[in-house]
């Protein structure tokens, strides 16, 4: 079975290579170094404590993150264009491989990506690192909590205590697996309240979230509603924008 899986992965890699060469899109080694695919991983799996992450193969030398804990963000690793094969395994030695996900993620040279690992799916997203005004930040949100309802997101400057009844959500009806478009905001420190869509039932609150100037943020909602071990939480991951 292990040999069959490795053969399948090899054939998949060969197919990608043939497609790339056939399209005239061959990338030289120097180009790959100058325009790398940067990719990070966030473990949002509430059903497992730790996972292992592999890029473009399942051999030990292709394992880039071992024992990535729930809620943790990995270091930055180098993927490949025009696609990166991401494999996620259960981090336990029980005598045979425990594959959780084996997914091809479309990736472009010179881009920055975050892949969120959930209980059901992988959610890849690209950081928008295009230039912005000097006093602005950029933000987008992901609902990575499969047991949560659709969500509305409210934000206000720290300490302003804007009541929900008078507020308009900055994001409405964000369902599991959805990624919002990125938008620029004034850099500063914000209080964020997330509710079940169309209600004042608070799903998660987070105060003092700093959005620094010149940074592009992905705010990921992870966890289980009402759970004490893995409650709904907002995890912010950022990348510097172009100057």
N, CA, C and O of each residue as an XYZ file, in Angstrom:
972
protein
N       0.832     -1.212      0.000
C       0.000      0.000      0.000
C       0.862      1.255      0.000
O       0.570      2.220     -0.707
N       1.947      1.234      0.815
C       2.844      2.384      0.862
C       3.461      2.651     -0.497
O       3.579      3.801     -0.919
N       3.865      1.558     -1.201
C       4.466      1.730     -2.527
C       3.447      2.290     -3.515
O       3.792      3.098     -4.377
N       2.197      1.861     -3.391
C       1.155      2.358     -4.277
C       0.954      3.853     -4.082
O       0.811      4.597     -5.052
N       0.942      4.301     -2.801
C       0.771      5.716     -2.531
C       1.922      6.532     -3.096
O       1.715      7.589     -3.693
N       3.159      6.024     -2.900
C       4.324      6.747     -3.411
C       4.298      6.816     -4.934
O       4.659      7.836     -5.521
N       3.862      5.711     -5.583
C       3.768      5.713     -7.042
C       2.742      6.733     -7.496
O       2.963      7.458     -8.466
N       1.609      6.790     -6.789
C       0.570      7.765     -7.157
C       1.087      9.183     -7.029
O       0.827     10.021     -7.892
N       1.820      9.459     -5.959
C       2.375     10.802     -5.775
C       3.392     11.118     -6.860
O       3.435     12.239     -7.367
N       4.215     10.129     -7.218
C       5.220     10.346     -8.263
C       4.546     10.647     -9.596
O       4.968     11.546    -10.323
N       3.489      9.885     -9.915
C       2.778     10.123    -11.163
C       2.117     11.487    -11.174
O       2.075     12.163    -12.202
N       1.594     11.891    -10.007
C       0.986     13.212     -9.918
C       2.016     14.298    -10.161
O       1.758     15.254    -10.892
N       3.189     14.153     -9.546
C       4.247     15.133     -9.754
C       4.693     15.176    -11.200
O       4.964     16.249    -11.741
N       4.771     13.998    -11.838
C       5.150     13.938    -13.249
C       4.110     14.636    -14.118
O       4.461     15.359    -15.050
N       2.830     14.421    -13.812
C       1.773     15.054    -14.592
C       1.846     16.568    -14.489
O       1.667     17.273    -15.482
N       2.111     17.074    -13.278
C       2.244     18.518    -13.104
C       3.426     19.056    -13.891
O       3.343     20.115    -14.513
N       4.527     18.317    -13.859
C       5.715     18.756    -14.581
C       5.471     18.775    -16.080
O       5.855     19.724    -16.764
N       4.827     17.718    -16.598
C       4.540     17.665    -18.034
C       3.631     18.827    -18.428
O       3.833     19.459    -19.464
N       2.621     19.104    -17.587
C       1.731     20.221    -17.884
C       2.453     21.542    -17.907
O       2.181     22.394    -18.753
N       3.382     21.719    -16.974
C       4.141     22.966    -16.917
C       5.026     23.132    -18.139
O       5.086     24.210    -18.731
N       5.718     22.052    -18.515
C       6.607     22.131    -19.677
C       5.803     22.326    -20.955
O       6.212     23.059    -21.855
N       4.635     21.649    -21.023
C       3.823     21.760    -22.217
C       3.272     23.155    -22.426
O       2.995     23.563    -23.554
N       3.111     23.891    -21.320
C       2.575     25.245    -21.437
C       3.654     26.283    -21.680
O       3.363     27.474    -21.788
N       4.905     25.831    -21.765
C       5.997     26.767    -21.978
C       6.344     27.547    -20.737
O       7.003     28.584    -20.814
N       5.899     27.049    -19.566
C       6.085     27.795    -18.328
C       7.236     27.307    -17.490
O       7.187     27.428    -16.266
N       8.270     26.760    -18.093
C       9.389     26.229    -17.322
C      10.076     27.357    -16.551
O      10.386     28.410    -17.109
N      10.308     27.115    -15.259
C      10.928     28.098    -14.391
C      12.362     27.670    -14.094
O      12.591     26.548    -13.641
N      13.306     28.531    -14.337
C      14.698     28.234    -14.047
C      14.929     28.264    -12.546
O      14.179     28.903    -11.809
N      15.976     27.568    -12.093
C      16.295     27.523    -10.668
C      16.526     28.919    -10.117
O      16.115     29.219     -8.995
N      17.171     29.767    -10.884
C      17.430     31.126    -10.426
C      16.126     31.885    -10.219
O      15.980     32.633     -9.253
N      15.160     31.683    -11.151
C      13.865     32.340    -11.013
C      13.162     31.881     -9.742
O      12.577     32.698     -9.030
N      13.212     30.574     -9.449
C      12.555     30.042     -8.263
C      13.141     30.641     -7.002
O      12.416     30.871     -6.034
N      14.455     30.902     -6.995
C      15.085     31.482     -5.823
C      14.697     32.950     -5.664
O      14.519     33.433     -4.546
N      14.566     33.653     -6.784
C      14.233     35.070     -6.720
C      12.761     35.304     -6.431
O      12.399     36.329     -5.854
N      11.905     34.362     -6.826
C      10.467     34.505     -6.636
C       9.915     33.240     -5.975
O       9.211     32.459     -6.616
N      10.231     33.040     -4.703
C       9.797     31.800     -4.040
C       8.300     31.810     -3.737
O       7.678     32.868     -3.646
N       7.742     30.630     -3.586
C       6.397     30.458     -3.059
C       6.541     30.264     -1.557
O       7.037     29.230     -1.110
N       6.113     31.248     -0.778
C       6.194     31.154      0.679
C       4.874     30.641      1.221
O       3.810     31.154      0.873
N       4.942     29.629      2.071
C       3.723     28.981      2.538
C       3.844     28.637      4.021
O       4.849     28.081      4.463
N       2.801     28.978      4.781
C       2.724     28.636      6.198
C       1.464     27.822      6.466
O       0.556     27.768      5.637
N       1.422     27.194      7.631
C       0.306     26.328      7.974
C      -0.196     26.663      9.379
O       0.594     26.914     10.289
N      -1.522     26.663      9.540
C      -2.168     26.851     10.831
C      -2.979     25.601     11.142
O      -3.849     25.216     10.361
N      -2.701     24.966     12.276
C      -3.442     23.775     12.670
C      -4.709     24.187     13.419
O      -4.644     24.649     14.558
N      -5.854     24.015     12.772
C      -7.144     24.325     13.382
C      -7.960     23.053     13.619
O      -9.182     23.125     13.748
N      -7.305     21.893     13.678
C      -8.007     20.630     13.888
C      -8.308     20.447     15.369
O      -7.389     20.306     16.176
N      -9.579     20.448     15.729
C      -9.959     20.270     17.131
C      -9.985     18.800     17.539
O     -10.008     18.485     18.729
N      -9.981     17.906     16.561
C     -10.095     16.474     16.862
C      -8.749     15.811     17.142
O      -8.710     14.693     17.657
N      -7.636     16.488     16.808
C      -6.297     15.937     17.017
C      -5.422     16.989     17.670
O      -5.616     18.188     17.471
N      -4.451     16.527     18.455
C      -3.556     17.467     19.121
C      -2.481     18.012     18.180
O      -2.234     19.217     18.143
N      -1.846     17.119     17.424
C      -0.697     17.505     16.602
C      -0.785     16.849     15.237
O      -1.336     15.757     15.095
N      -0.238     17.524     14.231
C      -0.180     16.955     12.889
C       1.211     17.183     12.308
O       1.953     18.062     12.744
N       1.538     16.370     11.319
C       2.775     16.543     10.553
C       2.410     17.064      9.163
O       1.394     16.677      8.587
N       3.253     17.942      8.642
C       2.992     18.569      7.341
C       4.124     18.214      6.382
O       5.301     18.328      6.721
N       3.747     17.782      5.185
C       4.704     17.438      4.138
C       4.406     18.292      2.906
O       3.256     18.636      2.634
N       5.464     18.624      2.172
C       5.326     19.356      0.920
C       5.924     18.532     -0.213
O       7.088     18.135     -0.162
N       5.107     18.280     -1.241
C       5.549     17.615     -2.479
C       6.154     16.236     -2.247
O       7.174     15.894     -2.846
N       5.533     15.452     -1.389
C       5.986     14.080     -1.172
C       5.748     13.648      0.251
O       5.440     14.466      1.118
N       5.896     12.327      0.498
C       5.616     11.803      1.830
C       6.835     11.182      2.492
O       6.709     10.486      3.500
N       8.034     11.434      1.926
C       9.255     10.942      2.554
C       9.648     11.849      3.722
O       9.188     12.987      3.816
N      10.496     11.337      4.604
C      10.844     12.087      5.801
C      11.495     13.420      5.473
O      11.259     14.410      6.166
N      12.313     13.460      4.423
C      12.982     14.714      4.081
C      12.010     15.757      3.520
O      12.363     16.930      3.395
N      10.794     15.335      3.186
C       9.787     16.269      2.686
C       8.810     16.710      3.786
O       7.850     17.435      3.526
N       9.075     16.261      5.008
C       8.267     16.708      6.143
C       8.823     18.046      6.615
O       9.970     18.126      7.053
N       8.013     19.089      6.525
C       8.483     20.431      6.870
C       8.072     20.844      8.283
O       8.708     21.711      8.882
N       7.021     20.236      8.814
C       6.589     20.563     10.176
C       6.182     19.271     10.875
O       5.331     18.528     10.385
N       6.791     19.015     12.011
C       6.481     17.816     12.786
C       5.811     18.217     14.097
O       6.313     19.065     14.834
N       4.664     17.587     14.373
C       3.976     17.853     15.626
C       3.440     19.270     15.732
O       3.521     19.883     16.796
N       2.889     19.802     14.640
C       2.320     21.154     14.674
C       1.079     21.128     15.562
O       0.105     20.440     15.256
N       1.118     21.874     16.654
C       0.063     21.813     17.664
C      -1.170     22.592     17.247
O      -1.109     23.475     16.391
N      -2.285     22.250     17.867
C      -3.529     22.978     17.620
C      -3.341     24.458     17.936
O      -2.802     24.821     18.981
N      -3.792     25.298     17.020
C      -3.698     26.740     17.199
C      -2.368     27.349     16.833
O      -2.215     28.570     16.855
N      -1.388     26.500     16.492
C      -0.043     27.001     16.182
C       0.099     27.289     14.695
O      -0.523     26.641     13.853
N       0.934     28.278     14.395
C       1.281     28.626     13.019
C       2.710     28.190     12.766
O       3.598     28.458     13.576
N       2.936     27.528     11.659
C       4.261     27.007     11.342
C       5.206     28.115     10.904
O       4.796     29.253     10.679
N       6.474     27.758     10.789
C       7.427     28.626     10.112
C       7.046     28.737      8.633
O       6.132     28.060      8.162
N       7.749     29.584      7.926
C       7.512     29.742      6.492
C       8.360     28.738      5.717
O       9.558     28.599      5.966
N       7.732     28.049      4.785
C       8.430     27.071      3.957
C       8.275     27.453      2.487
O       7.428     28.272      2.130
N       9.096     26.853      1.654
C       9.103     27.169      0.225
C       8.329     26.104     -0.529
O       8.681     24.924     -0.502
N       7.262     26.538     -1.206
C       6.505     25.643     -2.060
C       7.000     25.716     -3.487
O       8.119     26.155     -3.752
N       6.155     25.282     -4.400
C       6.520     25.260     -5.817
C       5.372     25.837     -6.643
O       4.205     25.733     -6.266
N       5.721     26.442     -7.765
C       4.720     26.946     -8.705
C       4.713     26.040     -9.946
O       5.772     25.564    -10.355
N       3.561     25.798    -10.542
C       2.257     26.435    -10.334
C       1.373     25.737     -9.301
O       0.208     26.101     -9.141
N       1.912     24.741     -8.601
C       1.113     24.047     -7.605
C       2.035     23.455     -6.549
O       3.195     23.143     -6.822
N       1.504     23.306     -5.340
C       2.228     22.672     -4.246
C       1.359     21.556     -3.691
O       0.198     21.767     -3.338
N       1.950     20.348     -3.619
C       1.241     19.203     -3.050
C       1.421     19.227     -1.525
O       2.543     19.144     -1.025
N       0.317     19.339     -0.802
C       0.341     19.408      0.658
C      -0.238     18.120      1.225
O      -1.363     17.737      0.902
N       0.539     17.457      2.071
C       0.085     16.251      2.747
C       0.076     16.501      4.249
O       1.026     17.058      4.800
N      -0.998     16.090      4.905
C      -1.121     16.208      6.348
C      -1.296     14.803      6.917
O      -2.143     14.037      6.457
N      -0.481     14.474      7.928
C      -0.575     13.168      8.569
C      -0.797     13.330     10.066
O      -0.423     14.336     10.670
N      -1.415     12.310     10.640
C      -1.585     12.230     12.076
C      -0.214     12.000     12.709
O       0.520     11.097     12.307
N       0.123     12.824     13.702
C       1.446     12.747     14.325
C       1.471     11.673     15.415
O       1.489     11.973     16.609
N       1.473     10.419     14.969
C       1.561      9.297     15.915
C       2.153      8.108     15.167
O       1.855      7.893     13.992
N       2.984      7.345     15.847
C       3.627      6.190     15.235
C       2.876      4.929     15.640
O       3.071      4.399     16.734
N       2.013      4.458     14.739
C       1.253      3.241     15.023
C       1.559      2.155     13.984
O       0.780      1.217     13.811
N       2.682      2.289     13.304
C       3.127      1.246     12.400
C       2.756      1.450     10.952
O       3.263      0.740     10.084
N       1.879      2.408     10.665
C       1.551      2.709      9.271
C       1.135      4.171      9.180
O       0.748      4.790     10.171
N       1.227      4.707      7.961
C       0.951      6.116      7.754
C      -0.528      6.431      7.996
O      -1.418      5.681      7.597
N      -0.757      7.555      8.658
C      -2.115      8.031      8.896
C      -2.327      9.309      8.080
O      -2.100     10.414      8.573
N      -2.761      9.148      6.835
C      -3.007     10.295      5.966
C      -4.321     10.973      6.369
O      -5.353     10.317      6.510
N      -4.267     12.262      6.548
C      -5.465     13.046      6.819
C      -5.905     13.827      5.587
O      -7.091     13.857      5.258
N      -4.946     14.464      4.902
C      -5.224     15.221      3.695
C      -4.090     15.024      2.705
O      -2.930     14.889      3.093
N      -4.431     15.008      1.435
C      -3.457     14.987      0.347
C      -4.042     15.864     -0.753
O      -4.891     15.418     -1.525
N      -3.587     17.112     -0.822
C      -4.264     18.128     -1.626
C      -3.265     18.906     -2.475
O      -2.158     19.214     -2.032
N      -3.670     19.214     -3.684
C      -2.899     20.098     -4.547
C      -3.401     21.536     -4.341
O      -4.582     21.823     -4.541
N      -2.504     22.419     -3.944
C      -2.841     23.830     -3.732
C      -2.254     24.651     -4.872
O      -1.034     24.664     -5.034
N      -3.072     25.338     -5.668
C      -2.521     26.213     -6.706
C      -1.696     27.327     -6.054
O      -2.180     28.027     -5.164
N      -0.468     27.483     -6.498
C       0.433     28.479     -5.913
C       1.196     29.176     -7.021
O       1.546     28.567     -8.032
N       1.450     30.458     -6.820
C       2.094     31.281     -7.841
C       3.431     31.792     -7.329
O       3.554     32.180     -6.167
N       4.415     31.789     -8.189
C       5.747     32.247     -7.801
C       5.695     33.672     -7.266
O       5.015     34.536     -7.821
N       6.426     33.899     -6.179
C       6.497     35.223     -5.594
C       5.344     35.577     -4.676
O       5.250     36.714     -4.213
N       4.458     34.616     -4.402
C       3.291     34.880     -3.569
C       3.486     34.277     -2.171
O       4.349     33.430     -1.941
N       2.632     34.761     -1.242
C       2.677     34.328      0.158
C       1.330     33.705      0.504
O       0.278     34.287      0.237
N       1.374     32.484      1.116
C       0.145     31.741      1.363
C       0.062     31.270      2.811
O       1.071     31.061      3.486
N      -1.200     31.109      3.265
C      -1.492     30.440      4.522
C      -2.454     29.302      4.213
O      -3.459     29.498      3.530
N      -2.141     28.101      4.724
C      -3.036     26.953      4.581
C      -3.555     26.602      5.966
O      -2.781     26.263      6.861
N      -4.875     26.687      6.137
C      -5.504     26.368      7.413
C      -5.979     24.919      7.372
O      -6.721     24.523      6.473
N      -5.546     24.138      8.347
C      -5.889     22.715      8.432
C      -7.062     22.574      9.389
O      -6.901     22.790     10.590
N      -8.236     22.216      8.886
C      -9.413     22.053      9.735
C      -9.764     20.574      9.864
O      -9.096     19.714      9.291
N     -10.820     20.291     10.624
C     -11.250     18.905     10.797
C     -11.784     18.300      9.506
O     -11.790     17.078      9.358
N     -12.232     19.131      8.569
C     -12.900     18.625      7.373
C     -12.165     18.915      6.080
O     -12.165     18.083      5.172
N     -11.538     20.080      5.978
C     -10.925     20.500      4.720
C      -9.670     21.314      5.012
O      -9.438     21.749      6.140
N      -8.861     21.509      3.962
C      -7.795     22.498      4.000
C      -8.324     23.781      3.364
O      -9.008     23.745      2.341
N      -7.998     24.916      3.988
C      -8.437     26.208      3.452
C      -7.191     27.025      3.121
O      -6.583     27.614      4.015
N      -6.804     27.067      1.845
C      -5.661     27.898      1.468
C      -6.104     29.316      1.143
O      -7.181     29.529      0.587
N      -5.269     30.277      1.492
C      -5.556     31.658      1.131
C      -4.256     32.382      0.845
O      -3.205     32.044      1.388
N      -4.343     33.377     -0.010
C      -3.170     34.171     -0.375
C      -3.180     35.493      0.383
O      -4.212     36.158      0.468
N      -2.036     35.869      0.930
C      -1.899     37.197      1.508
C      -1.836     38.227      0.373
O      -1.073     38.073     -0.581
N      -2.639     39.257      0.496
C      -2.555     40.374     -0.448
C      -1.487     41.325      0.082
O      -1.745     42.107      0.997
N      -0.294     41.257     -0.490
C       0.826     42.063      0.000
C       1.123     43.227     -0.933
O       2.231     43.763     -0.929
N       0.140     43.618     -1.730
C       0.333     44.782     -2.591
C       0.479     46.030     -1.731
O       0.052     46.059     -0.576
N       1.077     47.039     -2.302
C       1.385     48.258     -1.548
C       0.110     48.954     -1.085
O      -0.932     48.871     -1.735
N       0.212     49.637      0.045
C      -0.907     50.404      0.595
C      -0.367     51.683      1.208
O       0.846     51.867      1.302
N      -1.266     52.569      1.625
C      -0.837     53.809      2.269
C      -0.050     53.514      3.539
O      -0.230     52.469      4.165
N       0.818     54.435      3.910
C       1.750     54.212      5.013
C       1.053     53.993      6.347
O       1.614     53.335      7.224
N      -0.143     54.519      6.526
C      -0.838     54.413      7.815
C      -1.960     53.380      7.789
O      -2.860     53.416      8.629
N      -1.908     52.459      6.824
C      -2.974     51.471      6.694
C      -2.464     50.046      6.884
O      -1.273     49.761      6.759
N      -3.404     49.171      7.186
C      -3.166     47.731      7.222
C      -4.231     47.084      6.343
O      -5.214     47.723      5.967
N      -4.025     45.817      6.023
C      -5.006     45.086      5.218
C      -5.428     43.839      5.995
O      -4.610     43.215      6.671
N      -6.714     43.482      5.893
C      -7.213     42.346      6.670
C      -8.266     41.574      5.886
O      -9.028     42.139      5.101
N      -8.282     40.259      6.124
C      -9.345     39.403      5.620
C      -9.624     38.354      6.685
O      -8.803     38.153      7.580
N     -10.768     37.683      6.604
C     -11.157     36.735      7.648
C     -11.512     35.381      7.047
O     -11.935     35.283      5.895
N     -11.328     34.331      7.863
C     -11.682     32.967      7.481
C     -12.477     32.342      8.620
O     -12.092     32.447      9.784
N     -13.579     31.696      8.285
C     -14.292     30.863      9.245
C     -13.778     29.436      9.099
O     -14.143     28.728      8.161
N     -12.923     29.020     10.037
C     -12.326     27.687      9.992
C     -12.853     26.803     11.110
O     -12.180     25.861     11.528
N     -14.061     27.102     11.600
C     -14.682     26.342     12.685
C     -15.897     25.603     12.142
O     -16.968     26.200     12.030
N     -15.767     24.311     11.798
C     -16.861     23.612     11.107
C     -18.136     23.476     11.916
O     -19.211     23.328     11.335
N     -18.051     23.521     13.240
C     -19.250     23.377     14.058
C     -19.905     24.726     14.394
O     -20.957     24.773     15.031
N     -19.282     25.793     13.967
C     -19.851     27.124     14.227
C     -20.902     27.458     13.166
O     -20.837     26.951     12.046
N     -21.865     28.307     13.517
C     -22.827     28.775     12.510
C     -22.175     29.813     11.610
O     -21.010     30.165     11.792
N     -22.933     30.295     10.645
C     -22.473     31.457      9.886
C     -22.309     32.617     10.858
O     -23.052     32.730     11.833
N     -21.330     33.480     10.587
C     -20.922     34.481     11.568
C     -20.951     35.894     10.990
O     -20.700     36.107      9.803
N     -21.264     36.851     11.864
C     -21.086     38.271     11.577
C     -19.916     38.776     12.411
O     -19.749     38.378     13.564
N     -19.111     39.649     11.829
C     -17.928     40.166     12.517
C     -18.073     41.677     12.672
O     -18.313     42.400     11.705
N     -17.918     42.133     13.923
C     -17.969     43.557     14.243
C     -16.602     43.978     14.770
O     -15.938     43.204     15.460
N     -16.183     45.185     14.454
C     -14.908     45.694     14.937
C     -15.040     47.167     15.265
O     -15.749     47.907     14.583
N     -14.352     47.585     16.318
C     -14.316     48.995     16.705
C     -12.959     49.293     17.302
O     -12.272     48.392     17.782
N     -12.573     50.548     17.273
C     -11.308     50.923     17.879
C     -11.323     50.574     19.364
O     -12.344     50.714     20.037
N     -10.199     50.125     19.857
C     -10.107     49.648     21.240
C     -10.649     50.690     22.214
O     -10.286     51.865     22.158
N     -11.525     50.231     23.107
C     -12.026     51.094     24.168
C     -13.225     51.933     23.822
O     -13.725     52.653     24.687
N     -13.720     51.876     22.585
C     -14.866     52.716     22.221
C     -16.199     52.097     22.643
O     -17.211     52.792     22.733
N     -16.193     50.772     22.904
C     -17.385     50.090     23.434
C     -18.630     50.354     22.591
O     -19.686     50.697     23.121
N     -18.500     50.193     21.295
C     -19.653     50.372     20.411
C     -20.668     49.256     20.643
O     -20.322     48.086     20.484
N     -21.918     49.579     21.016
C     -22.915     48.517     21.262
C     -23.302     47.820     19.960
O     -23.378     48.449     18.905
N     -23.547     46.509     20.050
C     -23.879     45.742     18.854
C     -25.158     46.248     18.202
O     -25.300     46.192     16.980
N     -26.098     46.745     19.020
C     -27.370     47.168     18.460
C     -27.203     48.340     17.497
O     -28.017     48.523     16.593
N     -26.150     49.131     17.689
C     -25.924     50.293     16.826
C     -24.855     50.046     15.771
O     -24.558     50.927     14.964
N     -24.285     48.869     15.774
C     -23.137     48.602     14.907
C     -23.562     47.888     13.626
O     -24.581     47.198     13.581
N     -22.766     48.072     12.610
C     -22.945     47.368     11.340
C     -21.766     46.416     11.181
O     -20.621     46.846     11.315
N     -22.006     45.144     10.901
C     -20.887     44.205     10.786
C     -19.986     44.554      9.607
O     -20.448     44.988      8.552
N     -18.692     44.352      9.818
C     -17.761     44.537      8.710
C     -17.749     43.323      7.797
O     -17.364     43.403      6.630
N     -18.183     42.188      8.357
C     -18.335     40.946      7.584
C     -19.666     40.326      7.982
O     -19.975     40.230      9.170
N     -20.458     39.904      6.999
C     -21.760     39.301      7.281
C     -21.835     37.895      6.702
O     -21.339     37.624      5.608
N     -22.473     37.003      7.471
C     -22.824     35.668      6.979
C     -21.597     34.888      6.489
O     -21.592     34.339      5.387
N     -20.572     34.855      7.322
C     -19.335     34.153      6.975
C     -19.469     32.689      7.381
O     -19.392     32.357      8.564
N     -19.668     31.823      6.407
C     -19.868     30.398      6.662
C     -18.547     29.659      6.746
O     -17.503     30.169      6.340
N     -18.612     28.435      7.286
C     -17.411     27.619      7.392
C     -16.756     27.436      6.020
O     -17.421     27.129      5.031
N     -15.439     27.631      5.989
C     -14.675     27.459      4.768
C     -14.576     28.698      3.912
O     -13.796     28.729      2.960
N     -15.351     29.721      4.228
C     -15.321     30.934      3.417
C     -14.162     31.848      3.823
O     -13.773     31.915      4.989
N     -13.629     32.543      2.825
C     -12.560     33.530      3.014
C     -13.058     34.852      2.463
O     -13.513     34.914      1.320
N     -12.979     35.910      3.257
C     -13.451     37.202      2.784
C     -12.432     37.831      1.834
O     -11.267     37.434      1.800
N     -12.885     38.799      1.079
C     -11.961     39.640      0.328
C     -11.136     40.459      1.314
O     -11.564     40.698      2.443
N      -9.971     40.881      0.890
C      -9.143     41.724      1.741
C      -9.520     43.188      1.588
O      -9.818     43.651      0.487
N      -9.506     43.908      2.694
C      -9.792     45.336      2.650
C      -8.826     46.099      3.528
O      -8.332     45.556      4.516
N      -8.545     47.348      3.190
C      -7.624     48.151      3.984
C      -8.384     48.862      5.101
O      -9.536     49.264      4.938
N      -7.709     49.003      6.233
C      -8.248     49.708      7.395
C      -7.145     50.597      7.956
O      -5.963     50.400      7.673
N      -7.554     51.583      8.757
C      -6.551     52.393      9.436
C      -5.802     51.523     10.438
O      -6.413     50.772     11.199
N      -4.484     51.629     10.435
C      -3.699     50.884     11.417
C      -4.106     51.325     12.819
O      -4.405     52.498     13.047
N      -4.116     50.385     13.750
C      -4.519     50.698     15.117
C      -4.830     49.434     15.879
O      -4.540     48.330     15.419
N      -5.424     49.600     17.056
C      -5.783     48.476     17.908
C      -7.297     48.388     17.990
O      -7.973     49.380     18.262
N      -7.822     47.194     17.753
C      -9.258     47.012     17.600
C      -9.797     45.974     18.586
O      -9.098     45.044     18.991
N     -11.065     46.166     18.958
C     -11.832     45.151     19.663
C     -12.757     44.490     18.651
O     -13.421     45.169     17.868
N     -12.797     43.162     18.673
C     -13.572     42.406     17.685
C     -14.595     41.536     18.402
O     -14.276     40.837     19.364
N     -15.820     41.592     17.918
C     -16.895     40.733     18.422
C     -17.485     39.969     17.249
O     -17.797     40.546     16.207
N     -17.635     38.663     17.433
C     -18.185     37.795     16.388
C     -19.478     37.189     16.922
O     -19.497     36.617     18.011
N     -20.544     37.315     16.163
C     -21.843     36.782     16.574
C     -22.367     35.803     15.535
O     -21.924     35.789     14.387
N     -23.332     34.975     15.971
C     -24.077     34.181     15.005
C     -24.834     35.140     14.098
O     -25.423     36.112     14.571
N     -24.819     34.875     12.825
C     -25.367     35.809     11.842
C     -26.815     36.204     12.154
O     -27.677     35.357     12.389
N     -27.045     37.511     12.148
C     -28.382     38.033     12.338
C     -28.871     38.045     13.768
O     -30.042     38.328     14.021
N     -27.979     37.736     14.723
C     -28.361     37.708     16.132
C     -27.367     38.515     16.952
O     -26.352     38.988     16.440
N     -27.683     38.666     18.257
C     -26.715     39.276     19.164
C     -26.054     38.223     20.052
O     -25.482     38.548     21.092
N     -26.138     36.958     19.634
C     -25.490     35.861     20.363
C     -23.999     35.879     20.059
O     -23.583     35.619     18.930
N     -23.203     36.186     21.071
C     -21.765     36.334     20.873
C     -21.104     34.957     20.779
O     -21.255     34.113     21.663
N     -20.372     34.756     19.690
C     -19.627     33.511     19.504
C     -18.215     33.627     20.059
O     -17.709     32.692     20.679
N     -17.581     34.768     19.837
C     -16.219     34.991     20.347
C     -15.957     36.486     20.381
O     -16.410     37.235     19.515
N     -15.223     36.901     21.389
C     -14.786     38.289     21.506
C     -13.280     38.306     21.696
O     -12.719     37.431     22.355
N     -12.632     39.299     21.120
C     -11.192     39.460     21.290
C     -10.883     40.952     21.346
O     -11.254     41.703     20.444
N     -10.208     41.375     22.399
C      -9.898     42.792     22.570
C      -8.418     43.042     22.328
O      -7.581     42.154     22.488
N      -8.122     44.266     21.942
C      -6.728     44.667     21.792
C      -5.998     43.994     20.648
O      -4.820     43.661     20.775
N      -6.684     43.789     19.529
C      -6.043     43.201     18.344
C      -5.320     44.308     17.584
O      -5.947     45.232     17.067
N      -4.013     44.207     17.525
C      -3.206     45.238     16.866
C      -3.070     44.937     15.379
O      -2.668     43.843     14.984
N      -3.410     45.921     14.572
C      -3.199     45.858     13.120
C      -2.154     46.918     12.783
O      -2.453     48.111     12.736
N      -0.932     46.464     12.550
C       0.176     47.383     12.329
C       0.209     47.880     10.890
O      -0.177     47.169      9.961
N       0.670     49.094     10.726
C       0.772     49.688      9.397
C       1.710     48.870      8.516
O       2.754     48.394      8.962
N       1.315     48.722      7.261
C       2.159     48.025      6.305
C       2.113     46.513      6.396
O       2.938     45.835      5.784
N       1.149     45.960      7.159
C       1.016     44.517      7.302
C      -0.301     44.042      6.697
O      -1.316     44.735      6.759
N      -0.265     42.849      6.114
C      -1.463     42.204      5.592
C      -1.816     41.056      6.524
O      -0.989     40.179      6.774
N      -3.047     41.056      7.042
C      -3.469     40.095      8.061
C      -4.514     39.130      7.519
O      -5.349     39.482      6.685
N      -4.441     37.906      8.019
C      -5.522     36.939      7.865
C      -5.987     36.580      9.270
O      -5.215     36.044     10.065
N      -7.252     36.875      9.579
C      -7.829     36.563     10.882
C      -8.650     35.289     10.748
O      -9.637     35.250     10.013
N      -8.235     34.249     11.464
C      -8.838     32.923     11.321
C      -9.613     32.581     12.588
O      -9.061     32.602     13.688
N     -10.896     32.265     12.427
C     -11.726     31.849     13.551
C     -11.680     30.328     13.636
O     -12.108     29.633     12.714
N     -11.156     29.813     14.755
C     -10.997     28.373     14.928
C     -11.689     27.934     16.210
O     -12.051     28.766     17.041
N     -11.875     26.607     16.374
C     -12.402     26.070     17.616
C     -13.823     25.552     17.505
O     -14.396     25.469     16.419
N     -14.389     25.198     18.691
C     -15.752     24.694     18.792
C     -16.582     25.611     19.683
O     -16.119     26.019     20.748
N     -17.804     25.941     19.260
C     -18.660     26.766     20.119
C     -18.945     26.063     21.446
O     -19.337     24.897     21.467
N     -18.745     26.779     22.546
C     -19.071     26.244     23.857
C     -18.094     25.245     24.427
O     -18.309     24.743     25.530
N     -17.031     24.939     23.714
C     -16.059     23.952     24.185
C     -15.037     24.626     25.096
O     -14.605     25.748     24.832
N     -14.651     23.932     26.173
C     -13.689     24.522     27.106
C     -12.249     24.270     26.687
O     -11.373     25.083     26.979
N     -11.986     23.154     26.004
C     -10.620     22.842     25.587
C     -10.213     23.597     24.332
O      -9.088     24.088     24.234
N     -11.119     23.689     23.383
C     -10.828     24.392     22.120
C     -11.949     25.383     21.823
O     -12.676     25.216     20.843
N     -12.098     26.417     22.659
C     -13.174     27.393     22.428
C     -12.917     28.183     21.148
O     -11.798     28.219     20.638
N     -13.959     28.804     20.648
C     -13.783     29.662     19.480
C     -12.766     30.754     19.793
O     -12.850     31.429     20.819
N     -11.818     30.910     18.896
C     -10.696     31.829     19.090
C     -10.358     32.464     17.755
O     -10.578     31.874     16.697
N      -9.820     33.677     17.816
C      -9.356     34.356     16.602
C      -7.830     34.306     16.586
O      -7.178     34.771     17.522
N      -7.271     33.746     15.533
C      -5.824     33.681     15.353
C      -5.438     34.617     14.210
O      -5.944     34.475     13.097
N      -4.560     35.556     14.471
C      -4.114     36.507     13.446
C      -2.746     36.105     12.928
O      -1.832     35.815     13.699
N      -2.622     36.093     11.612
C      -1.354     35.785     10.947
C      -1.100     36.923      9.967
O      -2.018     37.364      9.276
N       0.136     37.398      9.904
C       0.415     38.576      9.067
C       1.621     38.353      8.178
O       2.456     37.484      8.427
N       1.688     39.163      7.133
C       2.825     39.200      6.217
C       3.053     40.655      5.832
O       2.085     41.402      5.683
N       4.304     41.081      5.665
C       4.555     42.475      5.298
C       4.138     42.766      3.874
O       4.359     41.962      2.968
N       3.529     43.931      3.685
C       3.132     44.353      2.347
C       4.330     44.957      1.615
O       5.338     45.312      2.226
N       4.196     45.063      0.320
C       5.243     45.691     -0.480
C       5.316     47.167     -0.144
O       4.305     47.809      0.140
N       6.521     47.689     -0.180
C       6.691     49.112      0.121
C       6.446     49.966     -1.126
O       6.544     51.191     -1.064
